[in-house]
Structures are given as C-alpha cells and as structure tokens.
Amino acid sequence: MYTVARFIGKKVEPSVLTEIQKHLKQRMPSTFESDQGKNHLSCSISRSASWKDHESAAMIFLTQCSEIIRSAIKRGLVVQFDIALQPEDYEGRLLYCVTFSDSFLEHAYKHKIRIEFSLYLLKRLKLPLLKSGQKLQGQSHGN
C-alpha cells in the first residue's frame, strides 16, 4: 500500500508547484519525497502495510500542512490523497476493506481533500461472456 498527497492543476505554472514543493519540504523535511510533473506534484505520505498507519500519517500531513493546502486550493489546485493498493496488499483475500475514521473524514472534508483509490491488478482478468441462462462449466445449482 502506498499513499501520496497530490496537488493537481490543469493550467498551473510550474513555478507554483515548485513553490508548494519548497514549503512542503520545509514543513515536513524528514518524511518528504516528491514527484513533480507538468501539472501535478505528488508527495509520499506512507508506505506502511497497515491502513491505520496511512490514516495517521495523512492526519499528520493535514495538520502540519493545512496552510499550504488552503493556499493551493485558493490558487485553483485540487488536492487529493491517492491510496494505491498493490496485489501483495490483498493477495489471498476475497475482500480487502479500508475503513476511514470519522475524524479523518471530517478533516479531509474540512480541507477539501479528494480521496482516490488506485487498484493495481496482478494480471488482466479474462472472464467468459455467458449468454442468458448459460452456466459456467462445472457450475451446478444443487438442491
């Protein structure tokens, strides 16, 4: 699992992203890793295997960088948390659940943070298309 905070602007000057990056590095120097593209800036929040660690790190980020986030939004940028789930995070599970605390959701809403999930698949699934009423081979409706 990997969570980043992303600052996105369709028509943003690179200097604006560079300025935001500078302020973020000053605010969180020990944990800050970044990637700046043409219209976005991403910074690492957590790489822990525990969702609760991700949520805690995101709350710290929201608290320590709230002025930077507000300034970015006033400049027309969208700020989001992107939570990437890798195959090893859910391997062998039928269900993987991420539950947000009320406090986290309140803070994200207050700061106008969007939440995005990126789900990475190990391989593309190929499922057969069935005609109406057709059964999968080996499928039975035992009584």
Secondary structure, 3 states (H helix, E strand, C coil): CEEEEEEECCCCCHHHHHHHHHHHHHHCCCCCCEEECCCEEEEEEECCCCHHHHHHHHHHHHHHCHHHHHHHHHCCCEEEEEEEECHHHHCCCCCCCCCCCHHHHHHHHHCCEEEEEEECCCCCCCCCCCCCCCCCCCCCCCC
